[in-house]
Amino acid sequence: MFLPTSIDYPYMDRSWVTIAIVGLCVVLLFTHVLEHDLPAGVALDPADFAPHQLVTSIFFHVGPWHLMVNMLFLYVFGRYVEARLGHLKYAV
């Protein structure tokens, strides 16, 4: 496994959407996952699949290490994608 720190692409603007997604994931981890109290129907469940789970399951993580590594990758690569697409397109 490798841990990214940066890529060679200049970005000019603050990546507000990426920072908001990272913050949302951290808040969700500490309010739900660590308390073992996931809201019903948000985790990806093959036995009881619903289309909205493809979106909601993205924001929940198994534990602190899973969250930390995923958010590192999101922060490093997501800010460049956000700079390329723009804030609104990236958010959608």
N, C-alpha and C positions, 0 to 999 in steps of 0.2 A: 504494500500500500504506500502511496505517496501523498504528501500534504502539499497542496499548491500554495504559493504565496503571491504570485502575480503572473500576468501574461504580458507580452509586448504589444499592447494596444493602448494608445492614449485615450483617456476619457476626460471630459471637460466638466461635467456637471455632477452634483451630489446625487447619489443613487437613492432617492427617497423611497421608492417602491421596494427595492431590495432590502433596505434597512427596516421598513415596515413589516415585510414578510418574516424576516429574522426575528423581530420583536414579537410578532404574533405567535410564532412557533415556540419561542421561549416561554411566553405567558401560558400558552396552552399546555406545555409540558408540566409546568409547576402547578397549574390549577387542576389538571385532570389526570394525567398519566401517573404522576408520582403518588397521587391519592388513589390510584386504581379505580377511577370513577369516570370512565369514558362515557360521553353521552350516547344514548342508544342510536344505532344506525349510521354512525359516522366512520367507523373503521371499515376497511375493505374486508368483506365477509363473503366468500364464495357460496356458502350455504344459503345466505339471505341477501343476495346482491341487489343493489339499487344503483342506478346511474349516478346519483349525486355522490356516492362513495368514492368515485374516481377523483373528485375534487376535494372532498372533506378529509379523506385519508392522508392527503399530502401534508397536512398541517400537524398531524399527530406523530410522535416518535416513541420508540420503545423505552428509551432511557436517556440519561445525560450524555453518554459517549456517542450514541447514535445521533442525537441532536447536534452535539458539538461538531462532529465531522461533517454532517450534512450542511450545517449553517456556514462552516468554513468554505466549503465548495460553492455554496450559493453566493456568499459574499464575494469571493474572488471572481467567479465567472459571471454571476448575475449582474454585477454592476457594469460589465462591458456589454452584455446583451441589452441592458436597459439604456446605456448610452447610444447604442446602435439603433434600437427601435424607437426610443422616446418613452417617456414616463407612462403615457396613456396606453399605448399599444402593449407595452410590457406588462402593465397591470392587468389588462384584459387577457 
